């Protein structure tokens, strides 16, 4: 059975993107060989990627163009070749290779997807979808790349009305000054 793992980079003040959509230049503060290696390890263990609409649109644009880039080519190959499920009420179709539009509500679709495979399902970005899945207690593990940056403004990963506890698994410091944090939701 698959596990749903939320993987996101966040700032010290809890933002997953800056004040405008896709303002992610702060990602460079944590990126380096260690995070690239972790990204590859996670993608190799995954057999499905999960996105909300906005994250899907940004990721599809970015990763399709990055496959020819020598620095990002290996990560891009996984991103482009892995199956993807996109949750959206507004999209009529998805065009990224191996992507399909979710046909059911996440409350029904995610448990079905968990039962279908044996690899990990990785949820990237997708704060609105993540908030829905958190409220439904459907996320099995939280992996956060904590960047040594404070933005002061931007989209928070954890919505203000959400209240939940976590059980600590791991903290791994990076040479960049960032920290990889892993948690399980408290039952």
N, C-alpha and C positions, 0 to 999 in steps of 0.2 A: 504494500500500500504506500502511495506517495505521501510525503510531508509537504505542506505549504510553508515555505520560508520567505519571509519578507526581508529583502536586502535593500538597504538605502544608505546613502551618504547623507550625513546631517552635520550642521554646524553646532558649536557649543551652545548656541541659543535655540537649538531645536528646529532650525529651518532646513527644508530639503531643496528649496530653490529660493532665489533672491526675490526682490520686489516685483519683477516682471516674469512671466512664464519663460522657462528655459534659461534664466540667468543663472548659469552653473559654472562660471569662470572660477569660483572658489574651489571646485573639485581639484584643480591643479595643486592646491595646498596639501593634499593628502596623497595624490597619485604618485606612484613610483613602482619599482620592481616588485616589492612585497605585495602591494595591492593588485598589481597585474597578475601575479602568481595566484593569489587568492581568487581573483575573478575567474581565472582558467580552471582552478580546482572546483569551484562552485558550478561552473557551466558543464564540466565533465560529469559531475554527479547529477545533473538535471536532465530530465527528459521532457520538460514542458516549461514555458515562460508564460507569465500571466501579467496582463496590462489592463489599465483603464484607457479610455479614449485618448486623453491628452498625452499621456506617457507613450502610448503606442505610436502616435503621430510623430512625436519627437524622436523616439528611438528608431523607428523605421527609417526616417530621413537620415539620421546620423549614421547608423550602422551599415546601411546599404552602401553609402558613399565611402565608408572606412575600410572596406574589405581589401582594397588595393594598397592601403597605407601600410608600410612595413612595420611601423611601430605598433599599430593596433590590429594588424591583419589576423592574428590567431584568435583574439577575442571576437573580432568581427565574424570570422568563419562560424564560430559557435552561435553567435547571436542570429546570424542569418539562416542557419541550417536547422536549429532546434524548432520543434513545433511550438506555436504560440496561440493563446486564447485571449481575445480582446473583448472586454465587457464594455458595452456602449449602448445608450438609448438613441444616439443620434447618427452613428455611422450606418450606412447601408451595405458597405462592403469593405474588406481589407485587402491590401495588395502586396504586403510584405510576404516574401516566400514562407510557406508553411504556416501561415496565420489563418485563423478562422474567427469569425464573430461568434460570441457566446449567444446561445439561443434561449437560455433560461436565466432566471434570477440567480445571483451568486449563492443564495442560501440553498438552492437545489443543485446548481451546476458544480460548485466546488467539491462537495462530498462525492458526487459522481466521478469527477476528475481524479480525486484522491484514490478512489477504488480501482481506477483503470490502469494504473502504472506502478512501477516500483522505484523510479528515480525521484529526485526532488522536483517540486514545482517552485520556481522562483518568481516572486512578486517584486517588481521594480517600481520605484516612484509611486504613481497612482494613489495619491493621498486620499481621494474620495472613496475609491474602491477599498483601499486599506482600512479606512475608518469603518466602512460597512462590514468588512470581514472581521475586524477586531471586535465589534459589537456582537457579532454572531459567534465569536470564539472559534473561528475557523483557521486562524494562523497558528501553526505548530511551533515555529521558532522565529525569533527576531534577531537579525544580524544587522548591526549598524556600524558604519565607518564614521567615527567621530572626528571631524576635521577641526584643526586648531584655528578656527575663524569665528568671529561674531559678526553677523550681518546687520542686526538691529531691525531688520524689516524683511519680509518675505513670507512664503507659505510654510506654516508649521507642519511637521509630519504628523504629530499627534494632536488631534482636534481638542479644543479647550473643554468641551463637554464630556470627553472620554475619561473614564477613571478605571484603571486596572493595575494589577500588581504583576511582578515578574520574578522569576527565579533565575539567579545568575548562573551562567555556564562558563564564560571565559572572557578575559580581557587580554588582548594581544597588542602591545605597543608597536608602532611602526617607526622606522628611521625618519619619516617625514614629520613626525610629531603627532600624527593621528593615532587613534586607538580603534581596534576592531573589538566590538562588544557583541556578545551572544547571550540571549536570554530565552527562557521558556515562559509562556504565560502561566500564572498561578491558577490552579484549578479551582 
